[in-house]
Amino acid sequence: MTPEEITVFFTRREEAHARHDAASLAAGYSVDCVLVSPIAGTVTGRTAIERQLRAVFEAFPNLQFHAEELLVIADRVVQIGTMRGTDTGGFLGLAPTGKDFRVDAVLLFRLQEGQIVHEQRIYDFSGFLLQLSGSMGAVVESARLYRETVERARMEHELKTAAEIQRALLPESGYVGADFEVAAASISCQAIGGDFFDYFDLPNHGFGFALGDVAGKGPSDALLAAVLQGIFFANAQRGGKPDDPRD
């Protein structure tokens, strides 16, 4: 993109922000973009960024960003401006305070093929909370809730990733043998669990089937189930013989 095209791109973003058009703003990000901000932490992906934008617009229905300067250096862009709004929608699940705020911000962008692939927002988050609450005690409490929210989101992301890995370790749900068919599935009541199954061919047209249930449903139980499944698989590769302690 030329500097002129980048300027037009950001002008349209400012217009979309003024309309609180989260969909149009999100369309300017790449599918796998990364956003880093004091409020949201690290957000990955266009869909997640759109969700975060909608949450901010709901918390601050009159939020406005007044751009003051735009610096373009090749594929890097620096935007300097001021955010203004009123807490009438409730921030981080808290009751609305009705307080006005004004925060100076610096936004750092990296562009690629006409889309934002990385954005970092820099502003005084503690000062922002102080303006919303009006007291330092409330700022400390809000900061605690914010950290808990970010940590909870991080844990949910890690559990989702672990669940995807666990599902990938399971075999296909259907198996057709010489004279039989097998259908199996594992559905955990939580994100991850201690259940597993596996089946495999053995020498001399044999067939092996393993079914396990580790007591518990947390990450440690899921890890133990994955280890046990790996042991069964390794034994199957050896032809069903137990591990040699000398190995």
RONUGU-704691 format. One record per residue (C-alpha): residue in one letter; x, y, z. Coordinates in Angstrom, 2 decimals, decimal comma. Each point is the difference from the previous one (the first is absolute). Example, Ala and Ser with C-alpha at 12.3 -4.5 7.8 and 13.67 -1.06 7.14 Angstrom:
// RONUGU-704691
+---------+---------+---------+---------+
: residuo :       u :       v :       w :
+---------+---------+---------+---------+
:       a :   12,30 :   -4,50 :    7,80 :
:       s :    1,37 :    3,44 :   -0,66 :
+---------+---------+---------+---------+
// end
This chain:
// RONUGU-704691
+---------+---------+---------+---------+
: residuo :       u :       v :       w :
+---------+---------+---------+---------+
:       m :    0,00 :    0,00 :    0,00 :
:       t :    1,17 :    3,53 :   -0,75 :
:       p :    0,04 :    2,61 :    2,78 :
:       e :   -3,06 :    1,58 :   -1,62 :
:       e :   -1,88 :   -3,32 :    0,00 :
:       i :    0,93 :   -0,58 :    3,63 :
:       t :   -1,31 :    3,46 :    0,92 :
:       v :   -3,31 :   -0,75 :   -1,71 :
:       f :   -0,12 :   -3,40 :    1,76 :
:       f :    0,34 :    1,62 :    3,43 :
:       t :   -2,43 :    2,79 :   -0,83 :
:       r :   -2,62 :   -2,65 :   -0,73 :
:       r :    0,88 :   -1,72 :    3,28 :
:       e :   -0,60 :    3,25 :    1,88 :
:       e :   -3,40 :    0,33 :   -1,70 :
:       a :   -0,89 :   -3,61 :    0,90 :
:       h :    1,11 :    0,60 :    3,60 :
:       a :   -2,20 :    3,09 :    0,22 :
:       r :   -2,95 :   -2,19 :   -1,11 :
:       h :    1,03 :   -2,76 :    2,44 :
:       d :    0,04 :   -2,32 :   -3,01 :
:       a :    1,90 :   -2,95 :    1,48 :
:       a :   -0,45 :   -2,15 :   -3,12 :
:       s :    1,56 :    2,60 :   -2,32 :
:       l :    2,88 :    0,58 :    2,41 :
:       a :    0,64 :   -3,74 :    0,34 :
:       a :    0,02 :   -0,41 :   -3,79 :
:       g :    3,18 :    2,08 :   -0,08 :
:       y :    1,90 :   -2,68 :    1,95 :
:       s :    1,50 :   -3,16 :   -1,46 :
:       v :   -1,59 :   -3,30 :    1,01 :
:       d :    2,92 :   -0,90 :    2,30 :
:       c :    0,85 :    3,51 :    1,21 :
:       v :    1,15 :    0,76 :    3,55 :
:       l :   -1,26 :    2,89 :    2,14 :
:       v :    1,72 :    0,99 :    3,25 :
:       s :   -1,70 :    2,51 :    2,29 :
:       p :   -0,16 :    0,85 :    3,73 :
:       i :   -3,74 :   -0,79 :    0,10 :
:       a :   -0,19 :   -3,21 :   -2,05 :
:       g :    3,48 :   -1,42 :    0,51 :
:       t :    1,11 :   -1,99 :   -3,06 :
:       v :   -2,80 :   -0,79 :   -2,44 :
:       t :    0,64 :   -2,25 :   -3,00 :
:       g :   -2,17 :   -0,22 :   -3,10 :
:       r :   -2,45 :    2,28 :   -1,79 :
:       t :   -3,07 :   -1,57 :    1,62 :
:       a :    1,37 :    0,45 :    3,52 :
:       i :    0,94 :    3,61 :   -0,73 :
:       e :   -3,51 :    0,76 :   -1,27 :
:       r :   -1,42 :   -1,52 :    3,18 :
:       q :    2,31 :    2,17 :    2,11 :
:       l :   -1,00 :    3,14 :   -1,92 :
:       r :   -3,68 :   -0,72 :    0,53 :
:       a :    0,58 :   -0,47 :    3,74 :
:       v :    1,76 :    3,37 :    0,25 :
:       f :   -2,73 :    1,79 :   -1,98 :
:       e :   -2,65 :   -1,54 :    2,27 :
:       a :    1,85 :    1,12 :    3,12 :
:       f :    0,51 :    3,54 :   -1,35 :
:       p :   -2,89 :    0,78 :   -2,42 :
:       n :    1,28 :    3,53 :   -0,67 :
:       l :    3,67 :   -0,98 :   -0,44 :
:       q :    1,86 :    2,14 :   -2,52 :
:       f :    3,58 :   -0,08 :   -1,25 :
:       h :    1,37 :    3,31 :   -1,23 :
:       a :    3,05 :   -0,60 :   -2,20 :
:       e :    2,57 :    2,78 :    0,21 :
:       e :    2,96 :   -1,29 :   -2,00 :
:       l :    0,79 :   -2,84 :   -2,38 :
:       l :    3,60 :   -1,02 :   -0,72 :
:       v :    0,62 :   -2,45 :   -2,86 :
:       i :    3,38 :   -1,75 :   -0,33 :
:       a :   -0,14 :   -2,69 :   -2,70 :
:       d :   -2,29 :   -2,72 :    1,43 :
:       r :    0,04 :    1,51 :    3,51 :
:       v :   -2,54 :    2,57 :    1,17 :
:       v :   -0,13 :    2,05 :    3,18 :
:       q :   -3,32 :    1,64 :    0,89 :
:       i :   -0,24 :    2,49 :    2,85 :
:       g :   -3,34 :    1,04 :    1,39 :
:       t :   -2,37 :    0,37 :    2,94 :
:       m :   -2,76 :   -2,29 :    1,22 :
:       r :   -3,03 :    1,56 :    1,69 :
:       g :   -3,14 :   -1,57 :    1,37 :
:       t :   -2,28 :   -0,68 :    2,94 :
:       d :   -0,40 :   -3,21 :    1,98 :
:       t :   -3,72 :   -0,54 :   -0,50 :
:       g :    0,08 :   -3,64 :   -1,11 :
:       g :    2,15 :   -1,54 :    2,74 :
:       f :    3,67 :   -0,92 :   -0,35 :
:       l :    1,34 :   -3,54 :    0,60 :
:       g :   -3,40 :   -1,09 :    1,33 :
:       l :   -0,12 :    2,78 :    2,62 :
:       a :   -2,95 :    2,33 :    0,51 :
:       p :    0,18 :    3,19 :   -2,09 :
:       t :    1,56 :    2,92 :    1,88 :
:       g :   -1,26 :    2,77 :   -2,29 :
:       k :    3,51 :    1,49 :    0,06 :
:       d :    1,57 :    1,75 :   -2,99 :
:       f :    3,53 :   -0,82 :   -1,07 :
:       r :    2,63 :    1,41 :   -2,33 :
:       v :    3,09 :   -2,06 :   -0,87 :
:       d :    2,86 :    0,86 :   -2,34 :
:       a :    1,03 :   -3,02 :   -2,06 :
:       v :    2,72 :   -1,09 :   -2,41 :
:       l :   -0,93 :   -2,79 :   -2,42 :
:       l :    2,73 :   -1,95 :   -1,82 :
:       f :   -0,94 :   -1,95 :   -3,13 :
:       r :    1,73 :   -2,36 :   -2,41 :
:       l :   -1,67 :   -0,48 :   -3,38 :
:       q :    0,26 :   -2,75 :   -2,57 :
:       e :   -1,88 :   -0,24 :   -3,29 :
:       g :   -2,40 :    2,76 :    0,94 :
:       q :   -0,94 :   -1,39 :    3,42 :
:       i :    1,13 :    0,42 :    3,60 :
:       v :    2,01 :   -3,02 :    1,16 :
:       h :    1,09 :    1,44 :    3,37 :
:       e :   -1,24 :    2,84 :    2,18 :
:       q :    1,22 :    1,18 :    3,39 :
:       r :   -1,89 :    2,60 :    2,02 :
:       i :    1,87 :    2,05 :    2,59 :
:       y :   -1,72 :    2,20 :    2,60 :
:       d :   -0,20 :    0,59 :    3,76 :
:       f :   -2,26 :   -2,83 :    1,12 :
:       s :    0,24 :    0,86 :    3,72 :
:       g :   -0,96 :    3,61 :   -0,76 :
:       f :   -2,90 :   -1,28 :   -2,09 :
:       l :   -1,28 :   -2,11 :    2,92 :
:       l :    0,46 :    2,92 :    2,41 :
:       q :   -2,18 :    2,22 :   -2,19 :
:       l :   -2,72 :   -2,64 :   -0,10 :
:       s :   -0,02 :   -0,67 :    3,73 :
:       g :    1,04 :    3,29 :    1,58 :
:       s :    1,92 :   -1,80 :    2,80 :
:       m :    3,26 :   -1,87 :    0,23 :
:       g :   -1,64 :   -2,87 :    1,92 :
:       a :   -2,37 :   -0,59 :   -2,87 :
:       v :    2,92 :    0,14 :   -2,42 :
:       v :    1,77 :   -2,78 :    1,91 :
:       e :   -3,17 :   -2,11 :    0,01 :
:       s :   -0,62 :    0,61 :   -3,71 :
:       a :    3,59 :   -0,89 :   -0,79 :
:       r :   -0,38 :   -3,24 :    1,97 :
:       l :   -3,18 :   -0,88 :   -1,90 :
:       y :    1,73 :    0,84 :   -3,26 :
:       r :    2,92 :   -2,31 :    0,76 :
:       e :   -2,40 :   -2,77 :    0,99 :
:       t :   -1,94 :    0,49 :   -3,24 :
:       v :    3,17 :   -0,20 :   -2,11 :
:       e :    1,24 :   -3,05 :    1,93 :
:       r :   -3,36 :   -1,74 :   -0,42 :
:       a :    0,05 :    0,69 :   -3,72 :
:       r :    3,56 :   -1,36 :   -0,22 :
:       m :   -0,98 :   -3,17 :    1,86 :
:       e :   -3,05 :   -0,50 :   -2,25 :
:       h :    2,22 :    0,37 :   -3,06 :
:       e :    2,52 :   -2,53 :    1,34 :
:       l :   -2,75 :   -2,49 :    0,89 :
:       k :   -1,50 :    0,38 :   -3,46 :
:       t :    3,40 :   -0,70 :   -1,55 :
:       a :    0,51 :   -3,02 :    2,27 :
:       a :   -3,45 :   -1,33 :   -0,96 :
:       e :    0,85 :    0,31 :   -3,70 :
:       i :    3,27 :   -1,90 :    0,55 :
:       q :   -1,81 :   -2,69 :    1,99 :
:       r :   -2,57 :   -0,48 :   -2,76 :
:       a :    2,78 :   -0,18 :   -2,58 :
:       l :    1,61 :   -2,89 :    1,92 :
:       l :   -3,15 :   -2,12 :   -0,26 :
:       p :   -0,37 :   -2,28 :   -3,03 :
:       e :   -2,67 :    0,35 :   -2,65 :
:       s :   -3,48 :   -0,72 :    1,36 :
:       g :   -0,53 :   -2,88 :   -2,43 :
:       y :    2,09 :   -3,06 :   -0,77 :
:       v :   -0,75 :   -2,83 :   -2,43 :
:       g :    1,71 :   -3,33 :    0,57 :
:       a :   -0,10 :   -3,25 :   -1,96 :
:       d :   -3,22 :   -1,25 :    1,59 :
:       f :   -1,05 :    2,81 :    2,31 :
:       e :   -0,48 :    3,74 :    0,37 :
:       v :    0,80 :    2,27 :    2,93 :
:       a :   -1,58 :    3,35 :    0,84 :
:       a :    1,20 :    2,03 :    2,98 :
:       a :   -0,11 :    3,52 :    1,38 :
:       s :    1,13 :    1,84 :    3,13 :
:       i :   -2,01 :    2,98 :    1,24 :
:       s :    1,33 :    1,69 :    3,13 :
:       c :   -2,36 :    1,87 :    2,31 :
:       q :    2,70 :    2,68 :    0,35 :
:       a :    2,54 :    1,48 :   -2,41 :
:       i :    2,42 :   -2,84 :    0,59 :
:       g :   -0,29 :   -3,31 :    1,83 :
:       g :    1,69 :   -3,25 :    0,95 :
:       d :   -1,80 :   -2,32 :   -2,43 :
:       f :    1,68 :   -1,50 :   -3,06 :
:       f :   -0,33 :   -2,80 :   -2,50 :
:       d :    2,15 :   -1,34 :   -2,79 :
:       y :    0,14 :   -2,94 :   -2,36 :
:       f :    2,69 :   -1,36 :   -2,26 :
:       d :    0,97 :   -2,92 :   -2,20 :
:       l :    2,16 :   -2,73 :    1,50 :
:       p :    2,17 :   -2,66 :   -1,71 :
:       n :   -1,68 :   -3,07 :   -1,47 :
:       h :   -3,19 :    1,90 :   -0,79 :
:       g :   -0,56 :    0,80 :    3,66 :
:       f :   -1,89 :    3,03 :    1,27 :
:       g :    0,64 :    1,94 :    3,19 :
:       f :   -2,42 :    2,25 :    1,83 :
:       a :    0,76 :    2,18 :    3,04 :
:       l :   -2,54 :    1,81 :    2,17 :
:       g :    1,03 :    2,08 :    3,00 :
:       d :   -1,54 :    2,28 :    2,60 :
:       v :    2,35 :    1,89 :    2,27 :
:       a :   -1,78 :    1,15 :    3,16 :
:       g :   -0,45 :    3,75 :   -0,31 :
:       k :   -0,66 :    2,58 :   -2,71 :
:       g :    2,78 :    2,56 :    0,36 :
:       p :    3,18 :    0,72 :   -1,96 :
:       s :    2,12 :   -2,47 :    2,02 :
:       d :   -2,47 :   -2,82 :   -0,66 :
:       a :   -0,13 :    0,83 :   -3,71 :
:       l :    3,82 :   -0,03 :   -0,10 :
:       l :    0,09 :   -3,42 :    1,69 :
:       a :   -2,57 :   -1,32 :   -2,49 :
:       a :    2,15 :    1,28 :   -2,89 :
:       v :    3,10 :   -1,71 :    1,47 :
:       l :   -1,85 :   -3,30 :    0,43 :
:       q :   -1,35 :    0,21 :   -3,54 :
:       g :    3,55 :    0,56 :   -1,22 :
:       i :    1,19 :   -3,09 :    1,88 :
:       f :   -2,71 :   -2,15 :   -1,60 :
:       f :    0,91 :    1,37 :   -3,42 :
:       a :    3,72 :   -0,66 :    0,54 :
:       n :   -0,74 :   -3,57 :    1,07 :
:       a :   -2,16 :   -0,51 :   -3,07 :
:       q :    2,86 :    1,17 :   -2,18 :
:       r :    2,17 :   -2,68 :    1,65 :
:       g :   -2,58 :   -2,63 :   -0,84 :
:       g :   -1,79 :    0,05 :    3,34 :
:       k :    3,09 :   -0,91 :    2,04 :
:       p :    0,56 :    1,81 :    3,30 :
:       d :    2,77 :    2,54 :    0,26 :
:       d :    3,42 :   -1,45 :    0,65 :
:       p :    1,40 :    1,65 :    3,16 :
:       r :    3,39 :    0,06 :   -1,72 :
:       d :   -1,35 :    2,41 :   -2,68 :
+---------+---------+---------+---------+
// end
